[in-house]
Amino acid sequence: MRLGDKRASIEAAIGKVSDGATIMVGGFGVPGTPFNLIAELVRQGQKGLTLIKNDANEQGMGIDHLLASGQVDRLITTHLGLNANAIAMMNRGDVEVEFCAQGILAERIRCGGAGLKGFVTDIAIDTDLAHGKQVVAMDGANYLIETALRADIALVHAECADVFGNLCFTKTARNFNPLMAMAADCVVAQSNQCVAVGGIDADAVHTPGAFVDHVVPISLLHEEYAVVRR
């Protein structure tokens, strides 16, 4: 069986994002954040977005550009502490923010990718984070129901991809990327390297190509995108 070639231009790949879309964005601070894809999303200007990301990057970096351009209505994240602009926008009511404990966010995404509706946990019981969430009694104790998260599209950053979309992440850049690639209807991966099928050892594949819809090789980007780090 011949496997398809999923390479795409950055313009066409990000063109899959519609106004009002829910987008998962990989990364833990800088490592694993798809800065090139974010830059193109800013350029195209889709509005009314819901972003799911571990953090809001730093001011002037990554998804802060989407916040500053007014493209984001809602952000689901673990913290904003490194981004004074995001904090100010939240306090002004310019963007709605839902906070999750980091492990809870990861598990909500994992459940979305595994086809589960959610899970129960005692984390955040009797805190502000429990507000509005369903509580169930089990074994004589109360637990929260944390609902699964899915997205219309996931934007991830890989160190190496093959043309079919098998992905390999490097070190801590793996972070949320593999989970998000399983929990979205469409997955776009930017990759530092792109090789032929078979060019990544099977044991080095962190995300199978079956989960990936489009591969954007950084080496093929226009010059203005080739070195995006912010």
C-alpha positions in Angstrom: 0.0 0.0 0.0 1.3 3.4 -1.0 1.0 6.0 1.8 -0.1 9.5 0.9 2.0 12.7 0.9 0.5 15.1 3.4 2.9 18.0 2.9 1.0 21.3 2.5 1.7 25.0 2.3 1.4 26.9 5.5 -1.3 29.1 3.9 -3.4 26.1 2.9 -3.0 24.3 6.2 -4.0 27.2 8.4 -6.7 28.0 5.9 -8.5 25.0 7.4 -9.1 27.1 10.5 -12.5 28.8 10.5 -13.9 31.7 12.5 -15.1 30.4 15.9 -12.9 27.3 15.8 -11.5 25.6 18.9 -7.8 25.1 18.5 -5.3 23.1 20.6 -1.8 24.5 20.5 1.1 22.3 21.6 4.0 23.5 23.7 5.3 24.1 27.2 6.6 27.6 27.1 8.9 27.7 24.1 9.6 24.0 23.6 7.1 22.4 21.2 5.2 25.6 20.4 4.4 25.8 16.7 5.4 29.5 16.3 5.3 29.4 12.5 1.7 28.1 12.4 0.7 30.7 15.0 2.2 33.5 12.9 0.3 32.4 9.9 -2.9 32.3 11.9 -2.3 35.8 13.0 -1.7 36.8 9.4 -4.9 35.2 8.1 -6.9 36.8 11.0 -9.6 34.2 11.9 -11.7 35.5 14.8 -13.7 34.2 17.7 -11.2 31.5 18.5 -11.1 29.2 21.6 -7.5 28.2 22.4 -6.4 25.3 24.5 -2.8 25.6 25.5 -0.7 24.8 28.6 0.3 28.4 28.9 -0.1 31.8 27.2 3.6 32.1 26.3 5.3 35.3 27.2 4.3 38.7 26.2 5.2 39.3 22.5 5.6 35.6 21.8 3.5 32.8 20.4 -0.2 32.9 21.2 0.2 36.4 22.8 0.1 37.7 19.2 -3.3 36.1 18.8 -4.5 37.6 22.0 -3.1 41.0 21.1 -4.8 41.0 17.7 -8.2 40.3 19.3 -8.6 36.9 17.6 -9.2 34.9 20.9 -12.5 34.9 22.8 -11.7 32.1 25.2 -8.5 30.5 26.6 -8.3 27.2 28.4 -4.9 27.0 30.2 -3.0 26.1 33.3 -1.5 29.6 34.0 -0.9 33.1 32.6 1.9 34.1 35.0 4.5 34.8 32.3 2.3 37.0 30.2 1.3 40.4 31.7 -0.8 41.2 28.6 -2.9 38.0 29.0 -3.4 38.8 32.6 -4.6 42.4 31.8 -6.9 41.1 29.1 -8.5 38.6 31.5 -8.9 41.3 34.2 -10.6 43.6 31.7 -12.9 40.9 30.4 -11.4 41.0 26.9 -10.8 37.3 27.0 -12.5 34.5 29.0 -10.1 32.3 30.8 -10.7 28.8 32.2 -7.9 27.5 34.4 -7.1 23.8 34.9 -4.5 22.2 37.0 -1.7 21.0 34.6 -2.3 17.3 35.1 -6.1 17.8 34.8 -5.6 19.6 31.5 -3.4 16.8 30.1 -5.9 14.2 31.2 -8.9 16.0 29.7 -7.1 16.1 26.4 -6.1 12.5 26.7 -9.7 11.5 27.3 -10.8 13.4 24.3 -8.3 11.5 22.2 -9.3 8.2 23.7 -13.0 8.7 23.0 -14.0 9.1 26.7 -16.4 11.7 27.9 -14.4 12.6 31.0 -13.1 11.3 34.3 -13.6 11.7 38.1 -11.1 13.2 40.4 -10.8 14.6 43.9 -8.4 17.4 42.7 -9.9 20.9 43.3 -12.8 19.7 45.4 -14.0 22.6 47.6 -12.0 25.2 45.6 -12.9 27.9 43.1 -11.8 25.5 40.3 -14.8 23.3 41.2 -17.4 26.0 40.4 -20.0 24.8 38.0 -18.7 21.3 37.8 -20.8 18.2 38.5 -20.0 16.5 41.8 -20.6 12.7 42.3 -20.3 10.6 45.5 -18.2 7.4 45.3 -17.0 5.2 48.1 -18.1 7.7 50.7 -16.3 10.7 49.2 -17.1 13.5 46.7 -15.4 13.8 43.3 -15.6 16.2 40.4 -16.4 15.1 36.9 -13.9 16.6 34.6 -15.1 16.6 31.0 -12.9 15.6 28.0 -11.5 18.2 25.7 -11.5 18.0 21.9 -10.8 20.6 19.3 -11.6 21.4 15.7 -7.9 21.6 14.9 -4.6 21.0 16.7 -1.4 22.9 15.8 1.8 21.0 16.8 5.5 21.3 16.4 7.7 18.2 15.6 11.4 17.9 15.2 11.0 15.4 12.3 8.1 14.2 10.2 7.8 11.9 7.2 5.6 12.9 4.3 2.8 10.6 5.6 2.8 12.5 9.0 4.6 10.2 11.3 6.0 12.6 13.9 9.1 12.5 16.2 9.4 15.2 18.9 12.7 16.1 20.6 13.1 16.0 24.4 10.7 18.2 26.4 9.2 19.5 23.1 7.1 16.4 23.2 5.0 17.7 26.1 1.3 18.2 25.0 1.8 17.6 21.3 1.1 13.9 21.1 -2.0 14.2 23.3 -3.4 17.1 21.2 -2.7 15.2 18.0 -5.2 12.6 19.1 -7.9 14.9 20.3 -8.6 17.1 17.3 -10.6 16.6 14.1 -7.7 18.1 12.0 -4.0 18.1 12.9 -1.4 20.4 11.4 2.2 19.7 12.2 5.1 22.0 11.4 8.4 20.1 11.3 12.0 21.1 11.4 12.8 18.2 9.1 10.8 16.2 6.6 11.9 12.8 5.3 10.5 10.0 3.2 8.4 7.3 4.6 10.7 5.0 6.4 13.1 7.8 7.3 12.0 7.7 10.9 12.8 4.5 12.8 9.5 2.9 13.9 10.6 3.0 17.6 11.2 6.8 17.3 7.6 7.6 16.1 5.8 9.4 18.9 2.6 10.3 16.9 1.6 7.9 14.1 0.7 9.5 10.8 -2.9 8.3 11.0 -3.5 11.2 13.4 -2.0 13.9 11.2 -3.7 15.6 8.3 -1.1 18.1 7.1 2.7 18.5 7.4 4.3 21.9 7.0 8.1 21.5 6.5 9.8 24.6 7.9 12.5 24.3 5.2 9.8 25.0 2.5 8.4 28.1 4.1 8.7 31.6 2.7 11.7 33.5 4.0 9.6 35.6 6.4 8.5 32.5 8.2 11.7 30.4 8.1 13.1 31.6 11.5 10.0 32.4 13.5 10.8 31.9 17.2 8.3 34.3 18.7 
